[in-house]
Amino acid sequence: MAASCDGSQSDQSSTFEPGIDNIYEAFICPLTKKVMQDPVTLENGQTFEREAIENWFRECTQNGKPVLCPITSKQLSITDLSPSIALRDTIEEWRARNDCMKLDIARQSLYLGNAEANILLALKNVRDICRNIRLIKRRVRNPQLVRLVTDMLKSTSHEVRYKALQTLRVVVEGDEESKAIVAEGDTVRTIVKFLAKEPARGREAAVSLLFELSKSELLCEKIGSVHGAILLLVGLTSSKSENVSTVEKADLTLTNLERSEENVRQMASNGRLQPLLAKLRGGSPETKASMASYLGELALNNDVKVNVAQTVGSCLIDLMRSRDMRGAALGALNKISSFEGSAKVLIGTGLLPPLIKDLFYVGPNQLPIRLKEVSATILANIVNIGYEFDKVCVGAHHQTLVSEDVVENLLLLISNTGPEIQGKLLEVLVGLTSCPNSVINVVSAIRNSGAIISLVQFVEVHDNDDLRLAAIKLLHNISPHMSEELASVLRGTVGQLGNLVGIISESTTTITEDQAVAAALLAELPERDWGLTQRLLGDGAFEKIISKIVLIRQGEIRGKRFERTFLEGLVKILARITFALTKETQAVSFCRENNLASLFLDLLQSYSQDNIQMASAIALENLSLETKNLIVLPELPPPSYCVSIFSCLSKPPVVLGMCKIHQGICSLRDSFCLVEGQAVDKLVDLLDHENDKVVGPALAALSTLLEDGLEVENAVKLIVEADGLTPILNVLLENRTENLRIRAVWMVERILRIEDIARELGEEQNVTAALVDAFQNADFKTKQVAENALRHIDKIPNFSGIFAPTLANK
């Protein structure tokens, strides 16, 4: 019961503020019905809560009513308010006494075995006390009480844990001593665990408590040191399912934790990179070096690399100029330069000039070898994005990266440094030679400096696969421009050619990049270089290549990434032996023994692999050209006695197995006969190919059956039976390239020698038009062939020489 103004008890007191000690009626504001915090007295002696009576006066004035006393309803002459200091002190003493009793009860109630309702009430009392009176809040610093509340985090009840988190947040707010007590032992780890284990409101309460704790600089490192704390907080900031308050508190907590550099590192490794970048831009020199060093260790996705380059690229370039910080800066630049987008940003920011300067500079304060290796790696990263480096200045005299003196300096540095830097610098040259705009400059520098010999020597390296691979890639890139020089060097040395063959023929079940590039390099060398072919033949290289081709086609060697390149190279290398058939009987014997004509015929059907089909068709052309020299003439039976006397009785002997084209005994294996190998149909199929580079060799291979000295009429019939006439005419009519037209005109002229075909095609206006166009516009030799073709279809008079009348008039 509450006491009245005269000391009597009020039966309403308990409805105002339930407590342990009685509430006196004089403590209650008549307007708010609550215990007053700042009591004030009117001129008539009535007492109210200051804020409540001021609001009353304001409402009266705003409504245009006289200012009345809320109790007596009489008008007040003055509205002055006198503080009731004695009453206020009494109320504070009562509240302190009452709250102390509540805290005593709370201490007695806060144990895990107690009823949940009692624990929740105790926690509520602690929160209320801490919120209402700062004086009592200081009393809550009682370490025992704080630890008791902390123990409630171990409860099996979600509700108790939730309220305990809320209570601790209120307790520690603005109180460093309470924060230190809460942070004792394993409590912070428990709170962090709630970020992942509790329901949504429990997570919100946990992150709110961590936010309050993180305001203490001393606790920032402790929070960050809990395994998974920063990862969970970062996850909350990007969550789409959490409520806004939880996300905001998690973000604010992380902001507080940024005061610790170790926390910043953890944030960066968990995807929150901006704090690290901010310290890299605006921190002390030591902090910048530390952040740059850690940036170089992070795993970054490509989008992040671009962001980092845009945000701190210029800062890192500035750090390169400091002797103490350039190592950290180069490490970070190495990390972010490995993606095309970020590399372009760094180029635009001005990275190349200081990078090139540091690489080439020799003297005081020069880069240590280990940092030169990093610089070379950065340069290799950047160059391999395919940028137009002929437009980017890197020197004081407007040199570019592909200027001859810069390339020569790179070559000089390669010859005077260790394997690791050599490998990276070779990768730089690989990148420059991969670009059509810059390869000529590099080739010129290599040629003028005589570096080709030293570059080829890297093929012999056995203890550094990356270095060897970079060298082979470079040689492959320059081989179209320096094939003769490369062939000469490889012919004149003992080990390099054998090493390339050794790489290609390594016994593996997976095709490596080394094998693919080595094969591509050898495939680019001049195919008619008999000396090189002889070396390969003598070293048994072709047998090894055949073995690899067979294993690939049988599926015993695989490697989707490099298989096409490897197989193309192998076929082109093998095809080079067919260019040596006229020079060396050993080459003919090899082709026979290994049935190469059959192998190339099979490879001709490698659909969607244009280069293999092209190389195979070329090889078949070469083999077919040699057929007439390899046929076996049949042995005719001697004439009978009567026939020898009466020749009129003789008949031509019938010889079985004669080739209709070559008029001898032919086979695909021994004489490379396309007819016996049934290759005509397969070659005709390629005439409709969309790639001119496949159509040309297919035409050329078919043309070998129409050569002088062969049974051309039979060959034409064979081509017609294979439905080859229309595709050949289409090549002529489409006039896709000059080379194809030359070949098609030659073949059509041969075909038109057959009168029946000539009569039929003579009526085709488009064929006539195509031949007339060739007669008028092609080269001299093709004009003559076209003229003959036009004669076959009676479009030109068949008299001696179209220019004879002109000569007669002279």
C-alpha positions in Angstrom: 0.0 0.0 0.0 1.3 3.5 -0.8 1.2 6.3 1.7 -1.0 9.5 1.3 0.2 13.0 1.8 -0.8 12.8 5.4 1.0 9.5 5.9 -1.9 7.1 5.3 -1.4 4.1 3.1 -2.9 4.2 -0.5 -4.4 1.0 -1.9 -3.4 2.1 -5.4 0.3 2.4 -4.9 1.1 -1.1 -6.2 -0.4 -0.2 -9.6 2.2 2.4 -10.3 5.5 0.7 -9.8 5.6 -2.7 -8.3 8.5 -3.1 -6.0 9.7 -4.5 -2.8 9.5 -1.3 -0.7 6.2 0.7 -0.5 5.6 3.6 -2.9 4.3 6.8 -1.2 1.6 8.7 -2.9 3.6 11.9 -2.8 6.1 10.2 -5.1 3.5 9.8 -7.8 2.9 12.5 -10.5 -0.8 13.2 -10.8 -0.5 13.5 -14.5 1.8 10.5 -15.4 0.8 8.3 -12.5 4.5 7.4 -12.3 7.2 8.0 -9.7 8.7 11.3 -10.4 12.3 11.9 -11.5 12.3 15.7 -11.4 9.5 16.9 -9.1 8.5 20.7 -9.3 5.9 22.6 -7.3 3.4 25.3 -8.5 2.4 28.5 -6.7 -0.6 26.6 -5.2 1.6 23.9 -3.7 0.7 21.1 -6.1 3.7 18.9 -7.2 4.2 17.4 -10.6 6.8 15.8 -12.9 8.5 18.8 -14.6 8.2 17.5 -18.1 4.5 16.5 -17.6 3.4 20.0 -16.2 5.3 21.8 -18.9 3.5 19.8 -21.5 0.2 20.7 -19.7 0.9 24.4 -19.8 1.9 24.2 -23.4 -1.3 22.5 -24.4 -3.4 25.1 -22.6 -1.6 27.9 -24.4 -1.9 26.2 -27.8 -5.6 25.6 -27.3 -6.3 29.2 -26.3 -7.4 28.2 -22.8 -6.4 29.8 -19.5 -3.7 28.0 -17.6 -5.4 25.9 -14.9 -4.0 23.7 -12.2 -4.6 20.1 -13.3 -5.7 19.2 -9.7 -7.8 22.2 -8.5 -8.9 23.4 -12.0 -8.3 26.9 -10.8 -6.5 29.5 -13.0 -2.8 30.0 -12.1 -1.6 33.6 -12.0 2.0 32.5 -12.6 3.5 29.4 -14.1 6.8 29.4 -12.4 8.0 26.0 -11.3 10.0 25.5 -8.1 12.2 22.4 -7.9 11.2 20.1 -5.0 14.7 19.2 -4.0 13.8 17.5 -0.8 11.2 15.4 -2.5 13.5 14.5 -5.3 16.2 13.4 -2.9 13.7 11.3 -0.9 12.5 9.7 -4.1 16.1 8.9 -5.1 16.8 7.4 -1.7 13.6 5.3 -2.0 14.5 4.2 -5.5 18.0 3.3 -4.5 16.8 1.4 -1.5 14.1 -0.4 -3.6 16.5 -1.2 -6.5 19.1 -2.5 -4.1 16.6 -4.9 -2.7 15.6 -5.9 -6.3 19.2 -6.5 -7.1 19.6 -8.7 -4.0 16.6 -10.8 -5.2 18.1 -10.8 -8.7 21.4 -12.2 -7.4 19.5 -14.9 -5.5 17.4 -15.7 -8.6 20.2 -15.9 -11.2 21.2 -19.5 -11.2 20.6 -22.0 -13.9 18.5 -24.4 -11.8 16.0 -21.7 -11.0 12.6 -21.4 -12.6 12.7 -19.7 -16.0 10.1 -17.1 -14.9 12.2 -16.1 -11.9 15.3 -15.7 -14.0 13.5 -13.6 -16.6 12.1 -11.4 -13.9 15.5 -10.9 -12.3 17.0 -10.1 -15.6 14.2 -7.6 -16.3 14.9 -5.9 -12.9 18.5 -5.5 -13.7 17.7 -4.0 -17.1 15.2 -1.6 -15.6 17.6 -0.5 -12.9 20.4 0.1 -15.4 18.1 2.1 -17.7 16.5 4.3 -15.1 19.1 5.5 -12.7 22.7 6.1 -13.5 23.6 6.1 -9.8 22.3 2.5 -9.5 23.9 1.6 -12.7 27.2 2.3 -11.1 26.2 -0.1 -8.3 25.5 -2.8 -11.0 29.2 -2.9 -11.6 29.2 -5.5 -8.8 31.4 -8.1 -10.6 29.4 -11.0 -9.0 26.1 -9.8 -10.5 27.6 -9.2 -13.9 29.1 -12.7 -13.8 25.8 -14.2 -12.7 24.0 -12.5 -15.7 26.8 -13.8 -18.0 26.2 -17.4 -16.7 22.7 -17.2 -18.0 24.1 -17.4 -21.5 24.7 -21.1 -20.8 20.9 -21.7 -20.2 19.1 -24.2 -22.4 16.3 -21.7 -22.8 16.4 -19.5 -25.9 14.3 -16.9 -24.0 16.7 -16.8 -21.1 19.7 -16.5 -23.4 18.0 -13.8 -25.4 17.2 -11.8 -22.3 20.6 -12.3 -20.8 22.2 -10.9 -24.0 19.8 -7.9 -23.8 20.7 -7.4 -20.1 24.4 -7.5 -20.6 24.1 -4.9 -23.4 22.4 -2.6 -21.0 24.8 -3.3 -18.2 28.0 -2.7 -20.3 26.7 0.4 -22.1 29.2 3.2 -21.4 30.9 1.2 -18.6 34.4 0.0 -19.4 34.7 -2.0 -16.1 31.6 -4.0 -16.8 32.8 -4.7 -20.4 36.0 -6.1 -19.0 34.1 -8.4 -16.7 31.9 -9.6 -19.5 34.9 -10.3 -21.7 36.5 -12.5 -19.0 37.1 -16.2 -19.9 35.2 -17.7 -22.8 32.2 -15.3 -22.8 33.1 -13.4 -26.0 33.4 -16.7 -27.9 30.0 -17.8 -26.5 28.5 -14.5 -27.8 30.1 -15.0 -31.2 28.7 -18.5 -31.3 25.2 -17.1 -30.9 25.6 -15.2 -34.2 25.3 -18.5 -36.0 23.3 -20.7 -33.6 20.5 -18.5 -32.2 17.2 -17.5 -33.9 16.9 -14.1 -35.6 16.2 -12.0 -32.4 19.0 -13.9 -30.6 21.4 -13.0 -33.4 20.3 -9.4 -33.2 20.8 -9.3 -29.4 24.2 -10.9 -29.7 25.5 -8.5 -32.4 24.1 -5.6 -30.4 26.1 -6.7 -27.3 29.3 -7.2 -29.5 28.8 -3.7 -30.8 28.8 -2.3 -27.3 31.8 -4.3 -26.4 33.6 -3.3 -29.6 33.5 0.4 -28.4 36.3 -0.6 -26.1 39.6 -0.4 -28.0 41.0 -3.0 -25.6 38.4 -5.5 -26.5 38.6 -5.1 -30.3 41.5 -7.5 -30.7 39.8 -10.0 -28.3 36.7 -10.1 -30.4 38.6 -10.4 -33.6 40.7 -13.2 -32.2 37.7 -15.4 -31.7 37.7 -18.0 -34.5 35.0 -17.1 -37.1 33.9 -13.9 -35.4 34.8 -11.5 -38.2 33.6 -14.0 -40.9 30.2 -14.2 -39.2 30.0 -10.4 -38.8 30.9 -9.9 -42.5 28.3 -12.5 -43.4 25.6 -10.6 -41.5 26.4 -7.4 -43.3 25.7 -8.9 -46.7 22.7 -11.0 -45.6 19.4 -10.5 -47.4 17.4 -12.3 -44.7 18.5 -10.5 -41.6 16.6 -7.5 -40.3 18.0 -4.1 -40.9 19.0 -3.5 -37.3 21.1 -6.7 -37.2 22.9 -5.7 -40.5 23.5 -2.2 -39.3 24.9 -3.3 -35.9 27.2 -5.9 -37.6 28.5 -3.2 -39.9 29.1 -0.8 -37.0 30.8 -3.5 -35.0 33.2 -4.2 -37.9 33.9 -0.5 -38.2 34.9 -0.4 -34.5 37.1 -3.5 -35.0 39.0 -1.8 -37.7 41.1 -0.1 -35.1 43.1 -3.4 -34.9 45.3 -4.1 -37.9 45.0 -7.8 -37.4 41.2 -7.4 -37.6 41.6 -5.5 -40.8 43.6 -8.3 -42.2 41.0 -10.8 -41.2 38.3 -8.7 -42.8 40.2 -8.6 -46.0 40.7 -12.3 -46.1 36.9 -12.7 -45.5 35.9 -10.4 -48.4 35.7 -7.0 -46.6 38.6 -5.3 -48.3 37.8 -1.6 -48.0 39.3 -1.1 -44.5 42.6 -2.6 -45.7 42.5 -0.3 -48.8 41.7 2.7 -46.6 44.7 2.1 -44.4 46.8 1.5 -47.5 45.8 4.9 -48.7 45.9 6.9 -45.5 47.9 5.0 -42.9 51.3 5.5 -41.5 54.3 4.3 -43.6 54.5 1.2 -41.5 50.8 0.5 -41.8 50.9 1.0 -45.6 53.7 -1.5 -45.9 51.9 -4.0 -43.6 48.7 -3.7 -45.6 50.4 -3.9 -49.0 52.3 -7.0 -47.8 49.1 -8.7 -46.7 47.3 -7.7 -49.9 49.9 -9.6 -51.8 49.0 -12.8 -49.9 45.2 -12.6 -50.4 43.3 -14.7 -52.9 41.3 -12.2 -54.9 38.7 -12.7 -57.6 38.9 -10.8 -60.8 36.3 -8.2 -60.0 38.1 -7.4 -56.7 41.4 -7.1 -58.5 39.9 -4.4 -60.8 38.5 -2.6 -57.7 41.9 -2.8 -55.9 43.7 -1.5 -59.0 41.3 1.4 -59.3 41.4 2.2 -55.5 45.1 1.8 -54.5 47.0 1.3 -57.8 48.6 4.7 -57.8 49.4 4.3 -54.1 51.2 1.0 -54.7 53.2 2.6 -57.6 54.2 5.4 -55.2 55.3 2.8 -52.6 57.6 1.2 -55.2 59.8 4.3 -55.0 60.5 3.7 -51.3 63.3 1.3 -50.7 61.7 0.0 -47.5 58.3 -0.5 -48.9 58.8 -1.5 -52.5 58.9 -5.3 -51.7 55.4 -5.1 -50.2 54.2 -2.9 -53.1 55.5 -5.3 -55.7 53.9 -8.2 -54.0 50.5 -6.5 -54.1 51.0 -5.4 -57.7 51.9 -9.0 -58.6 48.7 -10.2 -57.2 46.4 -7.7 -58.9 48.2 -7.6 -62.3 47.2 -11.2 -63.2 43.8 -10.2 -64.6 43.3 -8.4 -67.9 40.9 -5.7 -66.4 43.1 -4.8 -63.5 46.3 -4.9 -65.6 44.8 -2.4 -68.0 44.0 -0.1 -65.0 47.6 -0.4 -63.8 48.9 0.4 -67.2 46.7 3.5 -67.3 47.9 4.5 -63.8 51.5 4.5 -65.0 53.0 1.3 -63.8 55.2 0.4 -66.7 57.8 3.2 -66.7 59.0 2.6 -63.1 58.7 -1.2 -63.5 61.0 -1.2 -66.6 63.4 1.3 -64.9 63.7 -1.0 -61.9 64.3 -4.0 -64.0 67.0 -2.5 -66.1 68.7 -0.3 -63.5 72.1 -1.5 -62.3 73.9 0.5 -59.6 73.3 1.9 -56.0 69.8 1.1 -54.7 69.1 -1.4 -57.4 66.4 -4.0 -56.9 67.6 -7.2 -55.1 67.3 -10.3 -57.3 64.2 -11.6 -55.5 62.4 -8.4 -56.2 63.6 -8.3 -59.8 61.9 -11.7 -60.2 58.7 -10.2 -58.8 59.0 -7.2 -61.2 59.5 -9.6 -64.1 56.5 -11.6 -63.0 54.3 -8.4 -63.0 55.6 -7.4 -66.4 54.8 -10.9 -67.7 51.3 -10.7 -66.2 50.7 -7.4 -67.9 52.2 -8.2 -71.3 50.1 -11.4 -71.6 46.8 -9.5 -71.7 47.4 -8.6 -75.3 47.5 -4.8 -74.9 48.8 -2.5 -77.7 52.2 -2.0 -76.1 53.5 -0.2 -79.2 51.5 2.8 -78.0 52.5 2.9 -74.3 55.7 4.9 -73.5 58.0 3.3 -70.9 61.2 5.4 -71.3 62.3 8.9 -71.1 62.8 9.0 -74.9 59.3 7.8 -75.7 60.4 4.2 -76.1 57.7 1.6 -76.0 57.9 -1.9 -74.7 58.4 -3.1 -78.2 61.1 -0.6 -79.1 64.2 -2.4 -80.3 66.5 -1.1 -77.6 64.0 -2.1 -74.9 63.7 -5.6 -76.4 67.4 -5.9 -76.7 67.8 -4.9 -73.0 65.3 -7.7 -72.1 67.4 -10.1 -74.1 70.6 -8.9 -72.4 69.0 -9.3 -69.0 67.9 -12.8 -69.9 71.4 -13.8 -70.7 72.8 -12.2 -67.5 70.4 -13.4 -64.8 69.2 -16.5 -63.0 66.6 -19.1 -64.2 63.6 -17.7 -62.3 64.0 -14.2 -63.8 64.9 -15.7 -67.2 61.6 -17.6 -67.2 59.5 -14.6 -66.5 61.3 -12.4 -69.0 60.9 -15.1 -71.6 57.1 -15.0 -70.8 57.2 -11.2 -71.4 58.6 -11.9 -74.9 56.0 -14.6 -75.4 53.3 -12.1 -74.7 54.9 -9.5 -77.0 55.3 -12.0 -79.8 51.7 -13.2 -79.4 50.5 -9.8 -80.7 50.6 -9.2 -84.5 51.5 -5.5 -84.0 54.6 -6.2 -82.0 56.0 -9.6 -83.1 57.9 -8.0 -86.0 59.8 -5.6 -83.6 60.8 -8.5 -81.3 61.9 -10.6 -84.3 64.0 -7.7 -85.5 65.7 -7.3 -82.2 66.4 -11.0 -81.8 67.8 -11.1 -85.4 70.0 -8.0 -84.9 71.3 -9.1 -81.5 72.0 -12.7 -82.7 70.1 -14.0 -79.7 68.4 -16.9 -81.5 71.2 -19.3 -80.6 71.0 -18.5 -76.9 67.2 -18.7 -77.0 67.3 -22.2 -78.6 69.7 -23.4 -75.9 66.9 -23.1 -73.3 65.3 -26.1 -75.0 68.0 -28.2 -73.3 67.0 -27.1 -69.7 65.8 -30.1 -67.7 65.5 -28.8 -64.1 63.1 -25.9 -64.8 60.0 -26.8 -66.7 58.6 -23.3 -66.7 61.7 -21.8 -68.2 61.9 -24.4 -70.9 58.2 -24.0 -71.7 58.5 -20.2 -72.0 61.4 -20.6 -74.4 59.6 -23.1 -76.6 56.6 -20.8 -76.7 58.7 -17.9 -77.7 60.5 -19.9 -80.5 57.1 -21.1 -81.7 55.8 -17.5 -81.9 58.7 -16.3 -83.9 59.0 -19.4 -86.1 56.8 -18.0 -88.9 59.2 -15.1 -89.2 62.5 -16.9 -88.5 61.9 -20.4 -89.7 65.0 -20.6 -91.7 67.2 -19.3 -88.9 65.6 -21.7 -86.4 66.0 -24.7 -88.7 69.6 -23.8 -89.3 70.3 -23.6 -85.5 68.5 -26.8 -84.8 70.4 -28.6 -87.6 73.7 -27.3 -86.4 73.4 -28.4 -82.8 73.6 -31.7 -81.1 71.0 -31.6 -78.4 68.2 -29.1 -79.1 66.4 -31.0 -81.9 66.6 -34.2 -80.0 65.3 -32.5 -76.9 62.2 -31.2 -78.7 61.5 -34.7 -80.0 62.1 -36.1 -76.5 59.5 -33.7 -75.1 57.0 -34.7 -77.8 57.6 -38.4 -77.2 57.5 -38.3 -73.4 55.6 -41.3 -72.1 52.5 -39.8 -70.5 48.8 -40.6 -70.5 47.9 -36.9 -70.4 49.0 -34.4 -73.1 51.1 -31.6 -71.6 51.4 -28.0 -72.7 55.1 -28.7 -73.3 54.4 -31.4 -75.7 51.8 -29.4 -77.6 54.0 -26.4 -78.0 57.1 -28.4 -78.9 55.1 -30.2 -81.7 53.7 -26.9 -82.9 57.2 -25.4 -83.1 58.6 -28.3 -85.2 55.5 -28.1 -87.4 56.3 -24.5 -88.3 59.9 -25.2 -89.6 60.4 -25.3 -93.3 58.9 -28.5 -94.6 61.2 -28.7 -97.6 64.4 -28.5 -95.4 65.8 -31.9 -96.3 68.6 -31.6 -93.9 66.3 -31.2 -90.9 64.0 -34.0 -92.2 67.1 -36.2 -92.6 68.0 -35.6 -89.0 64.5 -36.4 -87.8 64.5 -39.5 -89.9 67.9 -40.7 -88.7 67.0 -40.0 -85.0 63.8 -42.1 -85.2 61.6 -39.1 -84.6 59.0 -40.0 -87.2 58.4 -43.5 -85.6 57.8 -41.8 -82.3 55.4 -39.3 -83.8 53.4 -42.1 -85.5 53.1 -43.9 -82.2 51.7 -40.7 -80.5 49.2 -40.2 -83.3 47.9 -43.7 -83.0 47.7 -43.6 -79.2 45.7 -40.3 -79.4 43.3 -41.7 -82.0 42.8 -44.8 -79.9 42.0 -42.7 -76.9 45.0 -44.0 -74.8 46.4 -40.5 -74.5 44.0 -37.7 -73.6 44.1 -34.0 -72.8 41.2 -31.9 -74.0 43.0 -28.6 -73.4 46.0 -29.4 -75.6 45.0 -32.4 -77.7 44.0 -30.5 -80.8 47.2 -28.4 -80.9 49.3 -31.5 -80.2 47.7 -33.7 -82.9 47.9 -30.9 -85.5 51.6 -30.4 -84.8 52.3 -34.2 -85.0 50.5 -34.6 -88.3 52.3 -31.6 -89.8 55.6 -32.9 -88.7 54.9 -36.3 -90.1 53.7 -34.8 -93.4 57.2 -33.2 -93.9 58.6 -36.6 -94.8 56.4 -36.6 -97.9 58.3 -33.6 -99.2 61.5 -35.7 -99.3 60.2 -38.5 -101.4 62.0 -37.3 -104.5 65.3 -36.8 -102.7 65.8 -39.9 -100.7 64.7 -43.5 -101.2 64.9 -43.9 -97.4 61.9 -41.6 -97.1 60.0 -43.7 -99.6 60.9 -46.9 -97.7 59.8 -45.3 -94.4 56.4 -44.3 -95.9 55.9 -47.8 -97.2 57.0 -49.6 -94.1 54.7 -47.5 -91.9 51.8 -47.4 -94.4 51.7 -43.6 -94.2 49.3 -43.2 -97.1 46.7 -45.2 -95.2 47.3 -43.2 -92.0 46.9 -39.8 -93.8 43.8 -41.1 -95.5 42.3 -41.9 -92.1 43.4 -38.5 -90.7 41.7 -36.9 -93.7 38.4 -37.7 -92.1 39.2 -35.8 -88.8 36.1 -33.7 -89.0 36.1 -30.2 -87.5 39.9 -30.3 -87.3 40.8 -28.2 -90.4 44.5 -28.1 -89.9 44.8 -31.9 -89.7 42.7 -32.3 -92.8 44.8 -29.8 -94.6 48.1 -31.3 -93.7 46.8 -34.8 -94.5 45.6 -33.7 -98.0 49.0 -32.1 -98.7 50.7 -35.3 -97.6 48.4 -37.4 -99.9 49.2 -35.0 -102.8 52.9 -35.5 -102.3 52.5 -39.3 -102.0 50.3 -39.4 -105.0 52.8 -37.5 -107.2 55.3 -40.2 -106.4 53.0 -43.0 -107.4 54.0 -43.0 -111.1 57.6 -43.7 -110.1 56.6 -46.6 -107.8 54.2 -48.6 -109.9 55.1 -52.2 -110.8 54.8 -52.8 -114.5 53.1 -56.2 -115.2 55.2 -59.0 -116.8 53.5 -59.8 -120.1 53.4 -63.6 -121.2 55.5 -64.4 -124.3 53.5 -64.6 -127.6 52.6 -68.1 -128.9 54.3 -69.6 -131.9 51.4 -68.7 -134.3 51.1 -65.2 -133.0 54.8 -64.7 -133.5 54.4 -65.7 -137.2 51.0 -64.2 -137.9 50.9 -61.0 -135.9 47.4 -60.3 -137.2 46.1 -63.0 -134.9 47.5 -61.2 -131.8 45.3 -59.6 -129.1 46.4 -57.4 -126.2 47.1 -59.6 -123.2 44.7 -59.2 -120.3 46.5 -58.4 -117.0 44.4 -58.5 -113.8 45.0 -55.9 -111.0 46.0 -53.1 -113.3 45.4 -49.6 -112.0 43.1 -47.8 -114.5 44.9 -44.5 -113.9 48.6 -45.5 -113.6 48.5 -48.5 -115.9 50.5 -50.6 -113.5 50.2 -52.7 -110.4 49.3 -50.2 -107.6 48.6 -50.3 -103.9 48.0 -47.7 -101.3 50.8 -49.0 -99.1 53.6 -49.5 -101.7 52.9 -47.0 -104.4 50.6 -44.6 -102.5 47.9 -44.9 -105.1 44.8 -42.8 -104.2 42.6 -44.9 -106.5 43.5 -48.2 -104.9 43.1 -46.5 -101.5 39.6 -45.4 -102.4 40.6 -41.8 -101.5 38.8 -40.0 -104.3 35.4 -40.0 -102.5 37.0 -38.7 -99.3 38.9 -35.9 -101.1 35.7 -34.9 -103.1 33.9 -34.6 -99.7 36.4 -31.9 -98.7 35.6 -29.7 -101.7 32.5 -28.4 -100.0 34.5 -27.4 -96.9 34.0 -23.8 -95.8 37.7 -23.4 -95.1 39.6 -22.5 -98.3 42.8 -23.9 -96.7 41.3 -27.3 -96.7 39.7 -27.1 -100.1 43.0 -26.1 -101.8 45.0 -29.2 -100.7 42.0 -31.5 -101.5 41.9 -30.1 -105.0 45.6 -30.5 -105.3 45.5 -34.1 -104.3 42.8 -34.9 -106.8 44.8 -33.0 -109.5 47.6 -35.6 -109.2 45.3 -38.1 -110.9 45.0 -35.8 -113.9 48.7 -35.3 -114.5 50.3 -35.8 -118.0 51.3 -39.4 -118.6 48.3 -40.8 -116.7 45.0 -42.1 -118.0 43.3 -38.7 -117.6 40.0 -39.9 -119.1 39.7 -42.7 -116.6 40.6 -40.3 -113.8 37.9 -37.9 -114.9 35.3 -40.7 -115.0 36.4 -41.7 -111.5 35.9 -38.2 -110.3 32.5 -37.9 -112.0 31.4 -41.2 -110.4 32.4 -39.8 -107.0 30.1 -36.8 -107.7 33.2 -34.6 -107.8 32.4 -32.6 -111.0 29.9 -30.2 -109.4 32.1 -29.3 -106.4 35.1 -28.7 -108.7 32.9 -26.4 -110.9 31.6 -24.7 -107.7 35.2 -23.9 -106.7 35.7 -22.3 -110.1 32.5 -20.4 -110.0 32.8 -19.1 -106.5 36.3 -17.7 -107.2 37.0 -17.5 -103.4 40.7 -17.1 -103.7 43.2 -16.7 -106.6 45.0 -19.9 -105.7 41.8 -21.9 -105.7 40.8 -20.4 -109.1 44.2 -21.3 -110.6 43.9 -24.9 -109.4 40.2 -25.1 -110.4 40.9 -23.8 -114.0 43.7 -26.3 -114.4 41.4 -29.2 -113.3 38.4 -28.0 -115.4 40.6 -27.8 -118.5 41.7 -31.4 -118.0 38.1 -32.5 -117.4 36.9 -30.7 -120.6 39.2 -32.8 -122.7 36.4 -35.4 -122.4 34.2 -34.5 -125.3 30.9 -35.6 -123.7 31.5 -33.4 -120.7 32.7 -30.6 -122.9 29.5 -30.6 -124.9 27.4 -30.6 -121.7 29.3 -27.9 -119.9 29.6 -25.8 -123.1 25.9 -25.0 -122.6 26.5 -23.7 -119.1 26.8 -19.9 -119.3 28.2 -19.6 -115.8 31.1 -22.0 -116.5 31.9 -20.1 -119.7 31.8 -16.8 -117.8 34.2 -18.1 -115.1 36.6 -19.4 -117.7 36.4 -16.1 -119.7 37.1 -14.1 -116.5 40.2 -16.3 -115.8 41.3 -15.9 -119.4 41.1 -12.1 -119.1 42.3 -11.5 -115.5 44.4 -14.4 -114.2 48.1 -14.7 -114.4 49.8 -15.6 -117.7 50.0 -19.3 -117.2 46.4 -19.6 -116.0 45.2 -17.5 -119.0 46.8 -20.1 -121.3 45.0 -22.9 -119.4 41.7 -21.0 -119.5 42.2 -20.5 -123.3 42.6 -24.2 -123.8 39.5 -24.9 -121.7 37.5 -22.4 -123.8 38.7 -24.1 -127.0 37.4 -27.4 -125.6 33.9 -26.0 -125.5 34.2 -24.1 -128.8 34.3 -20.7 -127.3 37.6 -19.8 -129.0 38.4 -20.8 -132.6 40.7 -23.8 -132.7 43.5 -22.4 -134.8 47.1 -22.0 -134.0 47.6 -19.4 -131.2 45.3 -16.6 -130.5 48.1 -14.0 -131.0 49.3 -15.5 -134.4 47.5 -12.9 -136.6 49.1 -10.1 -134.6 52.5 -11.6 -135.1 51.9 -12.1 -138.8 51.0 -8.4 -139.3 54.2 -7.3 -137.8 
